[in-house]
Amino acid sequence: MSLLIRNARVLNPATGLDGLRNVLLDNGRISALAEASADFHTDKEINATGLWVFPGGVDLSAWLREPGLDHKATLRSETLAAAASGLTTLCYQPEPGANFDSAAQVKLIDEISRRAGYANVAVLGNLTQGMKGEQLSNMGSLKRAGCVAVTNGWQPFHSLQTLRRAMEYAATHELTVFVYPLEHALAAGGYMHEGEVSTRVGIPAIPSAAETVAVAQTLALASHTGAKVHFCRLSARLSVKLIRQAKESGLDITADVAAHQLFLTEMDVSDFNPLCHVMPPLRSARDQDALREGLADGTIDAICSDHQPHELDAKLAPFQQTAPGISGLETLLPLTLRLVEDGVLDLQAALRKITSNPAKIIGSDAGQISVGAPADLVLFDPDALWDLDISTMRSAGKNTPFAGWNFNGAVKHTLLAGKTVFSS
């Protein structure tokens, strides 16, 4: 069935297109993109006057929990939350309780997500077996099963030699290695950023050096092995500087930042708020400024949600005893657009950080509006005003420090392969 989106302000961050257009969708793809005056005969039509149309968001990190941690969330609940938030592709981040050593496990995720039908789920496979940091996984099999990259998440490696061998093996299969930079010996026993606030409140801390040392080591190995590396969740000022220098030297690397790191700092932990317990920890205002500068100059390629839904009890203990992580799917787009309001990025650059850039990192043809591209689209009302209310969140995880924040602009419709998967 064909669908015409008429008279929309079409924003295609991949090319910089910004203008009134009619968009024709057919068989799950974009079949035509024409001036608003053009006429088409179609099965169905949406009058998008006053609305923006841009590509569905591509989120590089969503901890989707199922199977294995279903008490926290399910693929159905989280992909529904994604659709309602204008996100059409989620990268499934493995963790010790839910990870991917085999093609069968990857295919199971594909089957469950297709049955739910709310969003595409791209799986990040294990870099080492069981994410234990010892034996390498069968990366060739994982790639054939559809994994878009490999990672060990936050789990430590037995040695740098293991990481080196893993990167060499990944390079032979042309798989990007998603690295969470953390020197565990420096971070051991810490829960928040090491600085004046941690000293004042008495919470064991993690120095920024725990991240920057790991970034430096990984950059050296990337240069040595030729592996394509993506640095996940940068948080420290010096890390941004190291990535910038490495890019200028021609190293094939990319990097992302979690949206919450751009709006919260160590000061938000000063009242022991467990909703602000995250990894990497919220850092200083100077670190946050460096992250924003890194986004603006292209050092940081993408913004992700780092979505980690938790059951209620996971955040109801003293700060050090709570599970880290924020339920972030429903705030990724609004926080990214707030960077436009703050003058950090222009509108096209902001959308690029959550659409075409992350799509390119995982080798997807999503994240763009062009003839032949997937019809994964968002119809957005820029004049809508809303507050984030925990009681109306669609994610199974209600663990967000952004409850009560007001935002400008809201998703009206989300289309996946040309079919409406969310409508307000």
N, C-alpha and C positions, 0 to 999 in steps of 0.2 A: 504494500500500500504506500502511495506517495503522500507526502505532507509538505505543505508550503508554509513557511514562516514569513509573514508579510510585514514590510515596513518597519523592520527592526534596526536599531543602531548596532551594526555588526562590528565587533572588536576581535581582530585576529592578531594576537601578540606575536605570532611567528613571523608575520610579514609587516606588521605595523598598520594594517588596514583598519580604518575607523570611519564608517559612513553608513548612510541608510541603504539597506539592501534587502532583497528578497532571497531567501535561502530555500532551495528545493531539496527535499530528502527522499530517497528512494532505495529500497532494499538495504536499509541500515547504513547507507553512505550518503554523503553530500553529492548530489548530482548536478546542481547548478547554483551559481552565485551571481545574481544580476542586480542591476540598478532597481530602485524601488518602483520605477514606472513600468518595469517589465511585467508581463502577464503570463500566468501558467494555468493550465487546467489540471487540477489535482483531486485526489480522493478526499483530502481533508485540509483545512487551512486554519492557521492561528494568526490572528491580528495582533502583532507585537508592537503597535504604536506606543511610544513612550518607554519601551523596554529595551534593555541591552541584550545582545546575544553574544556569548563568548564560549570558548571550548570548555568542556567539563574539566574540573580540576584533576590533577594527577598527584597523588600523595605518596611520597617516597617511604613513609614509615607509618604503618598501622599495625598494632599488636592485636590481632583478631581473635586470639585465645582458643578458638575451636579448631580441631578437636584436642582435648586434653585439659583445658581450663574453662570449660563451658559454664562454670558457676560464676565467672566474671562477665562473659559476653558470648554471643554466638555470631557466626558469619551472617546470619539473617538480620539480627538486630543491628549490627555495625554497618553492613552495606546499605540497609535502609536509612540509617543516620547519615551515611555518606551521600546518598541520593538527595535527601532533604537539604543537604548542605552544599549542593552544587559540585560534588566530587564524583567522578565516574570511573576512576581507576585507583585502586589501592594496592600498594606493595605490602604484602604480608611479611612482617618482620618475625622471624623465628625466635624462640626463646627456649630455655631448658625444658619447660613443660609442654611445648608444642613446636616441634621442629621437623626438618625434612631431610632425611638421609636417603630416601628411596623415591623412585619414580611413582610408585603406587601411592605414596603419601601426597605427592604433588597432584596427582590425578584426582585424588579424593577431594582436595580443596577445590579444584576446578569444577568437579561435579556438584558439590554443595553450593558453591557460589552461583553457578549457572542455574541451578534449581531455584534459588532465591531470586535471581534476575534483577537485582537492584544496581549492581556495579561490577566492573571487571576487577578481578583479583589476580595480581601478578605476584608470583611466589619468589621469595629470596631463599635459595637453598642453603644447606649447611656447608661451611667451608671445611669443617672437620667433623668427624663422626660424632653424633650426639652433642655437638658444640662443646666437646670436652677439651679441645685444643691440643689433641695428641695425634690421632691418625687422620689422614686426609680423607675427605668424602669422595664418592665416585662422581666427580663434577661433570664428566661427559654424559653420564646417564641422566643427571639432574637437568642439564641443558636440553637434552633431547625430550625430556618430560615437560619442558616449557619454562624452567626457571630463568628469570631475567638477569640474575646476578647471584653471588654467593657472599655469605657473611658468617662471622662468628659472634655477632652481636656484642654484648658487654662481657662475654665470657673470655677469660684469659687464655693465652697460648702457653704451652709447656715451655717453649723457648722461642727466641727470635728466629732460630733456624727452622722451626716448624712453620712460622709465618712466612718465611722466605720460600720454603718449598711449596706451600699452599699458593702463594702468589705466582710462582713459576708454573704450577699446574693449571691454575686458572687462566693464565696468559695463553697456554697452548690451546685452550678451548674458547679463547676470545670472550671470556666471562669477566665482567667488572667485579672487583672485590669491594664490597661495602665494609669499610673499617670504622669501628667505634673507637676513637683514639683515647686510650686510658692506660697509664702505667699503674698497674694494680698495687705494686709495692708502695708507691707514693700516696695512693688513695685509700689504702687499707684503714678501715675503722672510721672513715669520714662520712658525713651526711650533708654538709653544706659547704659553701665557698669559704676558703680560709681568708680571713680578713678581720677588720675591726668588729664587724657584727658578730662573727662566730666567737671572737674573744669575749665580747660583752655578754652574750647569751649562754656561753659555755657548751656549745654543741661541737663535738669532734668534727674537724673540717678536712676538706679536700683542696689542696693547693692547685692553682691553675697550671702549675708545672706538670701535674699528673697528666694533663692533656697535651701540653705543648711538647713534652719529651716524647710522648708516643707519636705525635704528628711528625716530629723530626726523624724518628727512627723509621717510620713507615715511608716517608718521602725518600729516604736513602735506599730503602728496599725497592720502592717503585722504580727508582732510577736504575737500580742494579738488575731487576728482573724484567723490566719492560711491561709489567702488568698495568692495566688500567684500574685506577683506584678512585673510589668515591669516598670522601670523608664525611661521616655522619655526625650531625648534631654539634657543630662547633660552638664553643661558648666563651673562649678566652681570647683576649686581645692579641697576644703573641702568636696564637694559632693562626689567626687571620693574616698576620704579617708573613708567617712562614708559607702559607698557601699562596699568597700573592707573589712572593719571590719565586716559588716553584713554578707557578704558571708563567711568569715572565721568562723563566729559563727554558720553557718549552715542554715541561713535563705534562703527560696526559692524565690530568686529574680534574676532579670536580668536587664540590662541597655543598653541604646544606646546613641550615639552621632551623631549629624548632621555633614556631611562631611565638611561643610564650617567652622565649629568651629575649625577644625584641621589645617586650612590654613590662616584664617583671625583673626585679633585681634582688640581691641579698637582703635588702631592706624589707621585702615582703615576707621574709622568714623570721624577722625579729620578734614577732608575736607568737612564734612556734606554730604557725599555720601549717598543718599537715598537707593541705591541698597544694602547697608550694614546695613540697618535697619531691624533687625531680633529679634525674641523672642524665647529663651532667648537671651539677647544682646551678641555681640562679647565681650569677656572679655580680661583679660591681657595676656601677653606672659607667665607668670607663670602658669596661669590657662590652657593655651593651652598645655604647657609642661606636666602638670598633666594629661590632657585628653589623650595625646599620650602615656604616661606611663601606664595609665589605660587600654588602648587598648592592649599594649604589654604584660602586665601581666595577662590579662583575666578578670580584674575587669569590663571592658566595653565589652559587648558581641557582639554588632553589630554597624555597621555604616549605617545610613539612609540618604536619600536625604532631608527630611523635605520639600518636593516639594510644593511650594505655588505659582502657576501662578497668575499673576495679569494683568489687562488691563493697557495700557500705562499710563493713567491718574493717576493711583494709586501711581505712583512713581514720579510725576511731581510737587510736592508741597514742601514747606520747610520741613526739616527732620522730625520734630515732627508731621507733618500733613500727612505724607505718611503711607501707609499700610505696616506692617512688612511682611517679607518673601522673599525667593529666589526661582526662578525657578531652581530646582536642579536635575531633572531626568537625564539630559544629562551630568552632571558632576559627578554623584555618582561613576561610575566605574573608570573613569580616575583619579579622585582625590584619590580614594582608592589605585589605582596602583601607584600613586605618593608617597604614604607612603612607598612603597617598595623601590623606588628610593632613598628616604630620609633615609632609614635604620631603619625605625620605626617598620616595620613588614616584615617577609619574605613573599614570594608570596602565599604560601598555607594559611598562617594565614590571610593575607589580603582578599583573596577570601572567606575564612570561615566567615569573618565578614559581608559579603553581600550575602551569599548563605545559607549554612547549619545552621549556628547559628540563623539567623532570622527565617528560616523555622521551626526550632525546637521550637522557642518561640511561634509561632502561631499554632503549632501542625500540620504542613504540611509535606507531604512526598516529597516535592520539594527540590531543593538545593543540590542534590547529583547525582552522576553518578554511578548507580548500576543496575543490572538486576531487572526489575520490577518497577523501579522508573519512574516518568513522563519524557517523552522525551522533556523536556524544556531545551534547550541547546544554547550555544553561540559559534560561530566559530570566532576566534579573530586573527587578524594579528598583532603580536608584533612589527613588523618593520615599520608599518605605522606611519607617522607623520602628525599631523593636528592642526589647530588653531580653537578655538571656535569662530564662527562667528554668531552674533545675527541674521543676515538675513537668515541663513540656519537652525536655530533652528526649530525643529518640534513642540515643545510645543507651545500652544497659548500664554504662558507667556514668555516674553523676558527679564524679570527682573533678570539679573544675573550680579554679579560683576566680573565674570571670563571671560568676553568677551575679546578676544585677547590673552588669555593664550594658550600656545602650549603644546600639550600632545603627549606622545609616545604610540602607539598601538591603533588600531581601530577595532570596531565590523564589521565583514564582513557579517555574517548571524546570524539571531536569529530564533530558532525553538521553537514553542509552540505545545506541544502534537504531535511532529514529523512533523508538517507542518511549512513551511517557512513563517514567518510573517514579516521578514525584510531581504533585501539583498542589499548590496551596489553596 
